[in-house]
Amino acid sequence: MNSSSSNNRIDHVKKYLQNEEKEIVDLACKLINTKTENPPGNEILAAQVVEDFFKSLQIPYTIHEKIKGRTNIVGYIGKGSPSLLVACHLDVVPAGDDWKRNPFEAWIENGRIYGRGSSDNKGQMASMMAVARFLKENESKLKGQFILAGVADEERGSTLGLEYLLNECEVKADFAIIPDVAHNMRLIDVTEKGTLFLEITSHGKQAHGSRPEMGINAIWNMIPLLERIKQLKFQKTSHPLHTPPTLNLGSIHSGTAPNIVPALCKAQLDIRYLPDDSADTIISNIKNIIKAVETQYSAKFDLSVISNQPPTAVPINNPLVDLISKHTLVVLGTKPQPKGMSGATVTKQLIQKGIIAVGFGPGDETEAHTTNESISIKELVDFAQIMALISLDLLM
């Protein structure tokens, strides 16, 4: 394509999506107004908004539910290869307290959409629905396939959502972009730390609080263990795209009353480890610490793995990074930088299936899960423009 044709296409796409601003806002508000707090989920409420939209444009779609009401909806535009999947989640975290208004009645203020899920992830879904409209109108020009999925259960691990779609529903793609990374389109998520959740149980012996020598205090034994685990040495401590590994003591539960020696104490750890490190090595090192403390204090501990999501990475020079950089520069005048994430997104499940997947999207990184959550309307329009241009380049 010559430069004149390319410029004409860019201008056409930008103008088309700019004219979709009202629809993006309307769709975002409709999605926000569906109460899909997870738990319990009820993603079917938001999926119905997407289904009505697909029906209005005659976009073929499938619906998948592992559990009734925990709905995933997947729309298809075009056929053939390559295929690009964009997945936005329809569930949201619980609203919490202290909102200025009802968090499930979206409102507009100072160029922003407010409401639970506006930034995480319903605003992005509205943007992508506008892109779907554009691509449907240009479907005859596509040689590949665009797949837009509204998925369930992302906020609680994706067992009923994208993981289910990939493992049991035969949803496949060559490439995937997940708009669940905010950072105002300045960052491309190409690698994520491993996420290891552990639970340690300290076993003691219950006794009367006035005769503690007759019991074994599970809390007292847990304290020196946690102090030593706090000093845990990681095998890998640096990475060019990541911050250092982290260890967080997330919870301790024990005891029923001050006058009872507690027989049980449970602590939960959140460990984020770097690519090229190993969960097995980390667990082995913690087991060695446990043995040492057991010997010194005549204590007894159990260690269990709650979950382990290994680190994932895709090459920085993959086609998606190139296209995202190219078209973000066109629309925003800046190039996003490939980065590593400490948090986990569903790119992990996609990469594990051999799909080239990255995270990229609009929104402020400080907005998700907060009171009075919001997102910029302009960013949603800009994002739609970028994603439409990416889709055309990849699929035409």
C-alpha positions as CSV (number, residue, x, y, z in Angstrom):
1,M,0.0,0.0,0.0
2,N,1.4,3.4,-1.0
3,S,1.7,6.2,1.6
4,S,-1.3,8.1,0.1
5,S,-3.6,5.1,0.4
6,S,-2.2,4.4,3.9
7,N,-2.9,7.9,5.0
8,N,-6.4,7.8,3.5
9,R,-7.1,4.6,5.5
10,I,-5.8,6.0,8.7
11,D,-7.9,9.2,8.3
12,H,-11.0,7.1,7.5
13,V,-10.6,4.9,10.5
14,K,-9.9,7.8,12.9
15,K,-12.9,9.7,11.6
16,Y,-15.2,6.6,11.8
17,L,-14.3,5.8,15.4
18,Q,-14.4,9.4,16.4
19,N,-18.0,9.4,15.2
20,E,-18.6,6.4,17.3
21,E,-17.9,8.2,20.6
22,K,-21.6,8.4,21.6
23,E,-22.1,4.7,21.0
24,I,-19.0,3.8,22.9
25,V,-20.3,5.9,25.9
26,D,-23.8,4.4,25.6
27,L,-22.5,0.8,25.4
28,A,-20.1,1.4,28.3
29,C,-22.9,2.7,30.4
30,K,-25.2,-0.2,29.5
31,L,-22.5,-2.6,30.5
32,I,-21.6,-0.8,33.8
33,N,-25.3,-0.7,34.7
34,T,-25.4,-4.5,34.8
35,K,-24.5,-5.7,38.2
36,T,-21.9,-8.4,37.6
37,E,-19.9,-8.4,40.9
38,N,-17.8,-11.5,41.2
39,P,-18.8,-13.2,43.4
40,P,-21.4,-14.2,42.4
41,G,-20.8,-13.1,38.8
42,N,-24.1,-13.0,36.9
43,E,-22.1,-12.2,33.7
44,I,-25.2,-13.2,31.8
45,L,-26.5,-9.7,32.4
46,A,-23.6,-8.0,30.6
47,A,-23.5,-10.8,28.0
48,Q,-27.1,-9.9,27.0
49,V,-26.0,-6.4,26.1
50,V,-23.2,-7.8,23.9
51,E,-25.6,-10.4,22.4
52,D,-28.2,-7.7,21.5
53,F,-25.3,-5.7,19.8
54,F,-24.1,-8.7,17.8
55,K,-27.6,-9.6,16.7
56,S,-28.2,-6.0,15.5
57,L,-25.1,-6.3,13.2
58,Q,-25.7,-9.9,12.3
59,I,-22.3,-10.8,13.8
60,P,-22.2,-14.6,14.3
61,Y,-21.6,-15.6,18.0
62,T,-21.5,-18.4,20.4
63,I,-22.4,-18.6,24.1
64,H,-20.6,-20.8,26.6
65,E,-21.5,-21.4,30.2
66,K,-19.7,-23.8,32.5
67,I,-22.1,-22.8,35.2
68,K,-25.5,-21.3,34.5
69,G,-25.4,-17.5,34.5
70,R,-21.6,-17.4,34.3
71,T,-21.8,-16.5,30.6
72,N,-19.1,-16.1,28.0
73,I,-20.0,-14.7,24.6
74,V,-17.7,-14.9,21.5
75,G,-18.4,-13.0,18.3
76,Y,-16.7,-13.7,14.9
77,I,-16.0,-11.3,12.0
78,G,-14.4,-12.7,8.9
79,K,-12.9,-16.1,8.3
80,G,-9.5,-17.6,7.7
81,S,-6.0,-16.9,8.9
82,P,-4.5,-15.1,10.8
83,S,-7.0,-14.7,13.6
84,L,-6.9,-12.0,16.3
85,L,-8.7,-12.5,19.6
86,V,-9.6,-9.6,21.9
87,A,-11.0,-10.7,25.2
88,C,-12.5,-8.3,27.7
89,H,-14.0,-9.5,31.0
90,L,-17.6,-8.9,32.0
91,D,-17.2,-9.5,35.7
92,V,-16.2,-6.8,38.2
93,V,-14.9,-6.8,41.7
94,P,-17.5,-5.9,44.5
95,A,-18.3,-2.2,44.5
96,G,-17.3,-1.5,48.1
97,D,-18.3,1.7,50.0
98,D,-18.1,5.5,49.8
99,W,-19.2,6.0,46.2
100,K,-20.4,9.5,45.2
101,R,-23.3,7.8,43.4
102,N,-24.7,4.3,42.7
103,P,-21.7,2.4,41.2
104,F,-24.1,0.5,39.0
105,E,-25.7,3.6,37.5
106,A,-23.0,5.0,35.2
107,W,-22.5,8.7,35.1
108,I,-20.5,11.2,33.0
109,E,-18.4,13.9,34.6
110,N,-15.5,16.0,33.2
111,G,-15.0,13.8,30.1
112,R,-15.0,10.6,32.1
113,I,-17.3,7.6,32.6
114,Y,-17.8,6.6,36.2
115,G,-19.0,3.4,37.6
116,R,-17.8,0.0,38.7
117,G,-16.1,-1.7,35.8
118,S,-15.7,1.5,33.8
119,S,-11.9,1.0,33.7
120,D,-11.8,-2.7,34.5
121,N,-13.0,-3.8,32.0
122,K,-16.3,-2.7,30.6
123,G,-15.1,0.6,29.0
124,Q,-12.6,-1.4,26.9
125,M,-15.4,-3.8,25.9
126,A,-17.5,-0.9,24.7
127,S,-14.5,0.4,22.6
128,M,-14.0,-3.1,21.1
129,M,-17.7,-3.3,20.2
130,A,-17.3,-0.1,18.2
131,V,-14.3,-1.7,16.5
132,A,-16.4,-4.8,15.8
133,R,-19.0,-2.6,14.0
134,F,-16.3,-1.0,11.8
135,L,-14.8,-4.4,10.9
136,K,-18.2,-5.9,10.2
137,E,-18.9,-3.1,7.7
138,N,-15.5,-3.9,6.1
139,E,-15.7,-7.7,6.5
140,S,-15.4,-8.3,2.7
141,K,-11.9,-6.9,2.8
142,L,-10.7,-9.1,5.6
143,K,-8.6,-12.2,4.8
144,G,-8.4,-13.2,8.5
145,Q,-10.8,-13.4,11.4
146,F,-11.5,-11.0,14.3
147,I,-12.8,-12.6,17.4
148,L,-14.3,-10.5,20.2
149,A,-15.0,-12.3,23.5
150,G,-16.8,-11.0,26.6
151,V,-15.6,-13.4,29.2
152,A,-16.6,-14.4,32.8
153,D,-14.7,-14.9,36.0
154,E,-11.5,-13.0,35.3
155,E,-11.5,-11.4,38.8
156,R,-11.5,-14.8,40.4
157,G,-9.1,-16.8,38.3
158,S,-10.9,-17.3,34.9
159,T,-11.8,-20.9,35.7
160,L,-15.3,-20.2,34.3
161,G,-14.0,-17.7,31.7
162,L,-11.1,-17.7,29.3
163,E,-9.5,-20.8,30.8
164,Y,-12.8,-22.7,30.1
165,L,-13.1,-21.3,26.6
166,L,-9.5,-22.4,25.7
167,N,-9.6,-25.8,27.4
168,E,-13.2,-27.0,26.8
169,C,-14.8,-24.9,24.1
170,E,-12.1,-25.0,21.4
171,V,-11.7,-21.2,21.2
172,K,-8.5,-20.7,19.2
173,A,-6.5,-17.8,17.7
174,D,-3.1,-17.0,16.3
175,F,-2.8,-13.7,18.1
176,A,-4.5,-12.1,21.1
177,I,-4.6,-8.6,22.6
178,I,-5.9,-8.3,26.2
179,P,-7.1,-4.8,27.1
180,D,-6.8,-5.5,30.8
181,V,-3.6,-3.5,31.2
182,A,-4.1,0.2,31.9
183,H,-1.2,2.6,31.9
184,N,-2.9,4.9,29.4
185,M,-1.7,2.9,26.4
186,R,2.0,3.6,27.3
187,L,2.8,0.0,28.1
188,I,2.7,-3.3,26.2
189,D,2.6,-6.3,28.6
190,V,5.0,-8.9,27.0
191,T,6.0,-10.8,30.1
192,E,4.5,-11.5,33.5
193,K,6.0,-12.7,36.8
194,G,5.0,-16.1,38.2
195,T,2.4,-16.0,40.8
196,L,2.8,-18.4,43.7
197,F,0.3,-18.5,46.6
198,L,1.2,-20.6,49.6
199,E,-0.5,-21.5,52.9
200,I,1.5,-22.5,56.0
201,T,-0.2,-24.1,58.9
202,S,1.4,-24.1,62.4
203,H,0.1,-26.9,64.6
204,G,0.1,-26.5,68.4
205,K,-1.8,-27.8,71.3
206,Q,-4.7,-26.0,73.0
207,A,-4.6,-25.2,76.7
208,H,-5.9,-22.7,79.2
209,G,-4.4,-19.2,78.8
210,S,-3.4,-19.2,82.5
211,R,-1.3,-22.4,81.9
212,P,0.4,-21.8,78.6
213,E,3.2,-24.3,79.5
214,M,0.6,-27.0,79.2
215,G,0.0,-26.2,75.5
216,I,1.9,-25.4,72.4
217,N,1.2,-21.9,71.0
218,A,0.8,-22.2,67.2
219,I,1.2,-18.4,66.9
220,W,4.4,-18.1,68.8
221,N,5.9,-20.8,66.6
222,M,4.7,-19.1,63.4
223,I,6.4,-15.8,64.2
224,P,10.0,-17.0,63.9
225,L,9.2,-19.0,60.8
226,L,7.7,-15.9,59.1
227,E,10.6,-13.8,60.2
228,R,13.0,-16.2,58.4
229,I,10.8,-16.5,55.3
230,K,10.8,-12.7,55.1
231,Q,14.5,-13.0,54.4
232,L,14.0,-15.6,51.6
233,K,16.6,-15.4,48.8
234,F,15.4,-15.7,45.3
235,Q,17.4,-17.4,42.6
236,K,16.7,-14.6,40.1
237,T,16.6,-11.1,41.4
238,S,16.7,-8.9,38.3
239,H,15.2,-8.8,34.8
240,P,15.5,-6.1,32.1
241,L,11.7,-5.7,31.9
242,H,10.6,-6.4,35.5
243,T,10.8,-5.0,38.9
244,P,12.5,-7.4,41.5
245,P,10.6,-10.4,42.8
246,T,8.3,-9.8,45.8
247,L,7.0,-11.7,48.8
248,N,3.9,-10.5,50.6
249,L,2.4,-11.9,53.9
250,G,-1.2,-11.5,52.9
251,S,-3.1,-13.0,55.9
252,I,-2.7,-14.6,59.3
253,H,-5.6,-16.4,61.0
254,S,-5.5,-17.9,64.5
255,G,-7.0,-17.9,68.0
256,T,-10.4,-17.6,69.4
257,A,-9.9,-15.8,72.7
258,P,-7.1,-14.3,74.8
259,N,-7.4,-16.9,77.5
260,I,-6.9,-19.9,75.2
261,V,-3.6,-21.1,73.8
262,P,-4.2,-21.4,70.1
263,A,-3.6,-24.9,68.5
264,L,-3.7,-23.7,64.9
265,C,-2.3,-20.7,63.0
266,K,-2.5,-20.3,59.2
267,A,-0.6,-17.8,57.1
268,Q,-0.9,-17.1,53.4
269,L,1.9,-15.8,51.2
270,D,1.8,-14.1,47.8
271,I,5.2,-14.6,45.9
272,R,5.8,-13.0,42.5
273,Y,8.9,-14.5,40.9
274,L,10.8,-13.7,37.8
275,P,11.0,-15.6,34.5
276,D,13.9,-18.1,34.7
277,D,13.2,-18.7,38.3
278,S,11.4,-21.8,39.6
279,A,8.4,-22.3,41.9
280,D,9.9,-25.6,42.8
281,T,13.1,-24.0,44.0
282,I,11.3,-21.4,46.0
283,I,9.1,-24.0,47.6
284,S,12.2,-26.2,48.4
285,N,13.9,-23.2,50.0
286,I,10.9,-22.5,52.2
287,K,10.7,-26.2,53.2
288,N,14.3,-26.0,54.3
289,I,13.5,-23.0,56.5
290,I,10.5,-24.8,57.9
291,K,12.7,-27.8,58.9
292,A,15.2,-25.6,60.6
293,V,12.5,-23.8,62.6
294,E,10.8,-27.1,63.5
295,T,14.0,-28.5,64.9
296,Q,14.9,-25.3,66.9
297,Y,11.4,-24.8,68.4
298,S,10.0,-28.3,68.4
299,A,7.3,-27.0,66.1
300,K,5.1,-28.6,63.5
301,F,4.2,-27.0,60.2
302,D,2.4,-28.0,57.0
303,L,3.0,-26.2,53.7
304,S,0.4,-26.3,50.8
305,V,0.4,-24.6,47.4
306,I,-2.9,-22.7,46.8
307,S,-2.0,-21.9,43.2
308,N,1.0,-21.4,41.0
309,Q,0.9,-19.6,37.7
310,P,4.3,-19.8,36.0
311,P,6.0,-16.7,34.5
312,T,5.2,-16.1,30.8
313,A,6.8,-14.1,28.0
314,V,6.6,-13.5,24.3
315,P,9.4,-12.1,22.1
316,I,9.6,-8.3,22.1
317,N,9.9,-8.4,18.3
318,N,6.6,-10.2,17.7
319,P,4.1,-8.7,15.2
320,L,1.6,-7.4,17.8
321,V,4.3,-5.2,19.5
322,D,5.2,-3.8,16.1
323,L,1.6,-3.0,15.1
324,I,0.7,-1.6,18.5
325,S,3.7,0.6,18.5
326,K,3.1,1.8,14.9
327,H,-0.5,2.7,15.4
328,T,-0.3,4.2,18.8
329,L,2.4,6.5,17.4
330,V,-0.1,7.4,14.6
331,V,-3.0,8.1,17.0
332,L,-1.3,9.4,20.1
333,G,2.1,10.6,18.9
334,T,3.9,8.3,21.4
335,K,5.2,4.8,21.3
336,P,4.3,2.4,24.1
337,Q,7.1,0.5,25.7
338,P,7.3,-3.3,26.2
339,K,7.3,-4.0,29.9
340,G,6.9,-6.8,32.4
341,M,3.9,-7.0,34.7
342,S,3.9,-8.0,38.4
343,G,0.2,-8.7,38.2
344,A,-1.3,-11.6,36.3
345,T,-3.7,-11.3,33.3
346,V,-5.2,-13.9,31.1
347,T,-2.3,-13.5,28.6
348,K,-0.8,-16.3,30.7
349,Q,-3.5,-18.9,29.7
350,L,-3.2,-17.8,26.1
351,I,0.6,-18.0,25.9
352,Q,0.4,-21.4,27.5
353,K,-1.8,-22.5,24.5
354,G,0.8,-21.3,22.0
355,I,-1.1,-18.0,21.2
356,I,1.0,-14.9,20.8
357,A,-0.6,-12.7,23.4
358,V,0.1,-9.2,24.8
359,G,-1.6,-6.8,27.1
360,F,-2.4,-3.3,26.0
361,G,-5.2,-0.8,26.8
362,P,-6.5,2.5,28.1
363,G,-7.1,3.7,31.6
364,D,-5.2,4.8,34.6
365,E,-3.4,2.0,36.5
366,T,-4.7,3.5,39.8
367,E,-8.4,3.3,38.8
368,A,-9.2,-0.4,38.8
369,H,-10.9,-1.8,42.0
370,T,-11.2,1.7,43.5
371,T,-14.1,3.7,44.8
372,N,-15.5,6.1,42.1
373,E,-13.7,4.1,39.4
374,S,-13.6,6.0,36.0
375,I,-12.1,6.1,32.6
376,S,-11.4,8.9,30.0
377,I,-13.9,8.9,27.1
378,K,-11.2,10.3,24.8
379,E,-8.9,7.3,25.7
380,L,-11.7,4.9,24.8
381,V,-12.1,6.5,21.4
382,D,-8.3,6.6,20.9
383,F,-8.1,3.0,21.8
384,A,-10.8,2.0,19.4
385,Q,-8.9,3.9,16.6
386,I,-5.6,2.1,17.4
387,M,-7.3,-1.3,17.6
388,A,-9.1,-0.9,14.3
389,L,-5.9,0.1,12.5
390,I,-4.1,-2.9,14.1
391,S,-6.9,-5.2,13.0
392,L,-6.8,-4.0,9.4
393,D,-3.1,-4.3,9.2
394,L,-3.1,-7.8,10.6
395,L,-6.2,-9.3,8.9
396,M,-6.3,-7.7,5.5
